[in-house]
Each structure stands twice: as C-alpha cells, then as structure tokens.
Amino acid sequence: MSADRPLTENDLDPHPLTLFGRWFEEAQAAGAFEPDAAALATAGPDARPSARMVLTKSYDERGIVFFTNYASRKAGELEANPHAALLFHWPELGRQVRLEGEVSRVPRPETEAYARGRSRESQLSALASPQSQPVPSREWLERRVAELDAQHARAELPVREDWGGYRLAPVAWEFWQHRPNRLHDRFRYLPEEGGWRIERLGP
C-alpha cells in the first residue's frame, strides 16, 4: 500500500471511529511497529505541555484507553487538567491520526481485568516500578522485580491501587494522509447535532 495514496471525501466515513478502526487494521496489516503506540500530550495547571509515548489498549465508542501509574507525571497532569491529545503515526502508510478530548479514569474492574491479562513479566514491572520517580539504579529495579516474583511465586499478582487506566473521549479527530510535494490530505471531524461535521484542512 503506497504511502502517497490520496485521501478523498469518498474514503471517509460519517463516524471517525469507523475510519480509525479501518486505518488501525491497515497499519497492523502493513507491519507497523507497535501500531497501538501514540504520543500523549498533557498539561498541568501551569499550562506547560509535556508529551510521551504510550501504548493504547482498546478503543470503542466511549474513547481510547491507556494505562499508567497514577503517581506518574502524566497522571498528575491529567488529574489537575483532564484534557489531553493523542497522536498516532504510521509512517509505513504515511498516515497520522490526531485526537483531542476529555480524559477520565476507567472503572477499577476494567483496570484489574486488563492487568491480569498481561504477561507475568509485565505485571511484575508495573508492580515494582515507582514510575516517574528517581530510583537508585537498574540493579535496584531488577532486584525489586525478583523479590516480588519470589514473594508471590504461588499466587496471583496483586494490582497496585495507584495503577490503572484512563479513557480519552474524543471531541475532535483529524486524519492526515501523506501526499507528494507536501500537499497532504487532511480532514477534521467536529461534533455537530448528534453527529460529526467533516472539514478538509489545508496541509
């Protein structure tokens, strides 16, 4: 599939989630590296922005979900200012998807169900790491993982109370398709009367 393919009005769907799902599946089929990875932009009460990559874990009509330590910087900023933006970039297809919206915590049962579906190694990492906080060394982290693994050798690993999910409910979507000579195709979806208004944007 060419990264320079056009994106026309006929390629769109009335609902952005449907188009996003199609693009996500095409990114998977194209062998994109971690197609569920997205840049998450947040800002605290001082309005200073920060961004980092996160792995999104599900999407549906309610929004897009990712998980983190609630003591992390991103979580602190989201608690102070529950608005954020996500950016997916699939260079194999020359595509980007931008989303903006309000963020809220997912219910605890949803967090626990996701956590227990992860590999034991990933569960141990989440349990051991004081995310975004200074640590003495790599060896300290590895020792902490080994201690927790031994402590819970014959039992299900607990899910930290300060670890869980957030859901971004989009109020704006933008789909970007690479075209030659920087004359890219861009379409924005904005809410309108129970549906979505679609606008073509200049590149």
HELIX and SHEET records of a PDB file:
HELIX    1   1 GLU A    9  ASP A   11  5                                   3    
HELIX    2   2 PRO A   16  ALA A   29  1                                  14    
HELIX    3   3 ARG A   73  ALA A   80  1                                   8    
HELIX    4   4 ARG A  108  ARG A  116  1                                   9    
HELIX    5   5 ARG A  120  ALA A  128  1                                   9    
HELIX    6   6 ARG A  138  GLN A  151  1                                  14    
HELIX    7   7 PRO A  180  ARG A  182  5                                   3    
SHEET    1   A 8 GLY A 195  LEU A 201  0                                        
SHEET    2   A 8 ASP A 185  GLU A 192 -1                                        
SHEET    3   A 8 TRP A 163  GLN A 177 -1                                        
SHEET    4   A 8 GLY A  63  ASN A  69 -1                                        
SHEET    5   A 8 PRO A  49  ASP A  60 -1                                        
SHEET    6   A 8 ALA A  37  ALA A  43 -1                                        
SHEET    7   A 8 HIS A  83  TRP A  90 -1                                        
SHEET    8   A 8 ARG A  95  ARG A 105 -1                                        
END                                                                             
